[in-house]
Amino acid sequence: MHAPTPSQTVGPFYGYALPFPHGGDVAPTGHPDTITLHGYVFDGAGKPVPDALIETWQPAPDGTRAGVPGSLRGDPVSGRPVGRDGVAFTGFGRVPTDADGHWAVRTLPPGGVSYVSLAVFARGLLHHLYTRAYLVDEPGDPLLAGLDAERRATLVARSEAPRTYRFDVHLQGADETVFLEFPADSA
């Protein structure tokens, strides 16, 4: 008998070595166009998930998708992650949920699209889930156009205040977030 592989073992293991300092500070420090995208992760019973991990990625405000290295900078002496440099926009964020299931990312508006892509890692999931947080209900977006109003609403972040958006993730249940499937490579 073989030992279980990580995808066969239900966590939570996300708090160990995955979060890094300032993982939610995607926007350069003090940038005037910074927006906050935040929310809660809920399980099928509607209870907050305190040990989930959210990754975000998006294009830069000018629409470029190349990103800039710098999210996982390491201390040259100790090798420990020291996080972002506070200047570069990398397009990538990684944050754990807190004891109340809350997460937050400070970023810049994405260019060329109206959404931020998310990957959700949580206990009980053998594989992470993908979704999108639309900052506006984009009428011409093919994904949104293919959904009925109720399902569509699970992908649209609510504007709470200027430059602040709330996007809750429901893993199961009546309010389950729409999750995306990507075909496996046939190569």
N, C-alpha and C positions, 0 to 999 in steps of 0.2 A: 504494500500500500504506500502511495506517495503522499507527501505532505501537501496540504492545500496551497494553491497559488494565491496571490493577493486578490485576484478578482473572484475567487471562490470563498474568501474569508470576509465576513461582514464585520466592519469596523465598529466604532470609529477609530481611525488611525490618522485622521487629517491634521490634528494638532501637532504632530511630530514632524518637524523638518519641512513641512509644506508652507505654512504661513511665513512671511518674512517681514522685517520692519517696514512700515509705511506701504504695505502692499495695496492699500486702497487709495493711495495718493498718486493717481495716474497723471493728473494735471501738474505742470510745474508749479512750485511753491509761489503763491501770490498772483497767479495768472488771473487777469480780470474776467475771462470768459468761463471760469470754472463753474461746473454744475455738480450737484450732488444727486446720485442715484442710490437709493436705499430701500430697504424693505425687510420683510421677515420670511423665514422658511417655515412652512407648516406641514405636519404629517397628515395622514389620511383622516385622523380624528380631529383635526383642527388645532392640535397642540404645537407650540413652537419647537423647532429642532435646534437644540443648543450646540450641536457639534457638527454642523454642516460646513462646507467650504464652497465659496462662490468664486469662480474665475470669470473675468470679463475681458473681452478684446474687441477692438474697434479700429476703424481707420482714423487717421489724424484729421483735424478740421479741414485741411486742404484736400482730403480724399485719398492721400497716399496710404498704402497698407504695409509698407516695408518695416515700419517700426524702427526704434532706436534701441540698441543694447543698453542695459542699465538697470533693469528691474531687479536682477538677482546679483548685484555687485557683492563681492566678498572682500573681507578685510585681508590685505596682503600678508599680514603677520599671522593671524589666527586661522584664516580661511573661513571664518563664520560669516554668514550673510549679514550685510549691513544695510541692505535695502537700496532704495532709489537715491539718485544724486540730487534730486530736488529741482533739476533744471530741464532734463530731457523728457519729452513725451514719448512713452514707449508703446502706448495703445493696449497694454496688458495690465490687469489688476488681479490680485488674489487676496481674499479676505475670509476669515472664519466668521461664523455667526457667534454672537455672544450668548450669555446664559439665557437670554430672552428670545433667542432665535433671530436677532437683528443683525444686519450687515449694512455696510455703507461704502461707497466708492466716490471719490472726488475726481472728476475727469473733465474733458473738454467735449463740446458737442461733436458728434461724428460727422465727417464730411462725406457727401455722396450718398448716404443712407440716413434713415431716420431712427435707427435702432442701435443698441449695444448688444452684442452677443454674449450669452452667459452659458457656462457649464456649471452644473450643480452636482456636488459630491455629498452624499449623506449616508448615515447608517441605514442598513437595510437595502441599499442599492448595490447590486453587483457590478453595475457599470454606470458611469456618470450620465447625466441627462443634459441635453442641449435645449436652449430656448432663446428667445429674443425679448428685450425690453424696448418697445417702441416708445419714443419720446413724444410722438404725435401719432394720431390715428391716420396713417398715410393712405388716402383713397386708392391710389394706383398700385399699391404694393401687391404682388401676386399672392404672397402667402396670406395676408390679411383678407384679400378679396375672396379667397377660397373657403373662408370660415363663416359660420353663422354668427350673428351679433354676440351671443353669449360666449362662445369660444373665443372670438376675436378680442373681447374685453379682457381676457386673461393675459394677453400679450401687450396691452397698452398701459404704460406707466401713468399714474395720476400726477398731475401737476399740483403740488401742495403749496408752494410759495415761489416767488421768483427764483429761477435757476435750481429748483429742488423738485425731484420726482420720486414717487414711491412705486415700487414694483415688488409685490409679494409673490412668493413661489409656493404653490400648493402642490405637494407631491402626489396626492390622491384625493378622491372625494368629489363632491358636487362642484367645487370651484377649481378642480385640477387645472393647472397651467398647461397650455399646449406645449408639448415637447416635440422636438424635431428628430427625424431619423435621417441618417445619411447612408447611402448605399456603400457597401464594402467595396474596396478596390477590386477590380477583376484582374489586375495585373499579376 
